[in-house]
């Protein structure tokens, strides 16, 4: 038996998802309270947490480090915007260095 931290009820261990990273071997929330894992709604669509759009899995880059889905959490469009802002800030830094040298 284990307590769910969210609904504060005592439930059998079978009511919790398995989690190898926790000492007890099961999640801290019961299956009813556990949020949807990584915004995956089915095997064909997913929600991007940045733009909150429902997109096909093709709209997400692959990510080998993510063992559950194998995909990045943000869609390709949001990833491009993120990298564009980062690259743009680096250009300004390089120009500033060049001026002062």
GILINRA-V866452 format. One record per residue. N is the residue number from 1. RES is the residue in three letters. SS is DSSP state (h for helix, s for strand, l for the rest). D_LAST is the distance of its C-alpha to the last C-alpha in whole Angstrom. Layout:
{{N	RES	SS	D_LAST} {N	RES	SS	D_LAST}}
This chain:
{{1	UNK	l	67} {2	UNK	s	64} {3	UNK	s	62} {4	UNK	l	60} {5	UNK	l	57} {6	UNK	l	57} {7	UNK	l	61} {8	UNK	l	62} {9	UNK	l	65} {10	UNK	s	66} {11	UNK	s	66} {12	UNK	l	67} {13	UNK	h	64} {14	UNK	h	65} {15	UNK	h	64} {16	UNK	s	60} {17	UNK	s	58} {18	UNK	s	57} {19	UNK	l	54} {20	UNK	l	53} {21	UNK	l	50} {22	UNK	l	53} {23	UNK	l	55} {24	UNK	l	58} {25	UNK	l	57} {26	UNK	s	57} {27	UNK	s	55} {28	UNK	s	55} {29	UNK	s	56} {30	UNK	s	60} {31	UNK	l	60} {32	UNK	l	61} {33	UNK	l	58} {34	UNK	l	55} {35	UNK	l	53} {36	UNK	l	52} {37	UNK	h	50} {38	UNK	h	47} {39	UNK	h	48} {40	UNK	s	50} {41	UNK	l	53} {42	UNK	l	55} {43	UNK	l	54} {44	UNK	l	53} {45	UNK	s	51} {46	UNK	s	48} {47	UNK	s	47} {48	UNK	l	43} {49	UNK	l	42} {50	UNK	l	39} {51	UNK	l	41} {52	UNK	l	44} {53	UNK	l	46} {54	UNK	s	48} {55	UNK	s	47} {56	UNK	s	49} {57	UNK	h	47} {58	UNK	h	46} {59	UNK	h	43} {60	UNK	s	41} {61	UNK	s	39} {62	UNK	s	41} {63	UNK	l	40} {64	UNK	l	41} {65	UNK	l	40} {66	UNK	l	43} {67	UNK	l	46} {68	UNK	l	48} {69	UNK	l	47} {70	UNK	l	45} {71	UNK	s	43} {72	UNK	s	39} {73	UNK	s	40} {74	UNK	s	39} {75	UNK	s	40} {76	UNK	h	37} {77	UNK	h	37} {78	UNK	h	35} {79	UNK	h	33} {80	UNK	h	32} {81	UNK	h	31} {82	UNK	h	29} {83	UNK	h	27} {84	UNK	h	26} {85	UNK	h	25} {86	UNK	h	23} {87	UNK	h	21} {88	UNK	h	21} {89	UNK	h	19} {90	UNK	h	17} {91	UNK	h	16} {92	UNK	h	14} {93	UNK	h	12} {94	UNK	h	11} {95	UNK	h	10} {96	UNK	h	9} {97	UNK	h	6} {98	UNK	h	5} {99	UNK	h	6} {100	UNK	h	4} {101	UNK	l	0}}
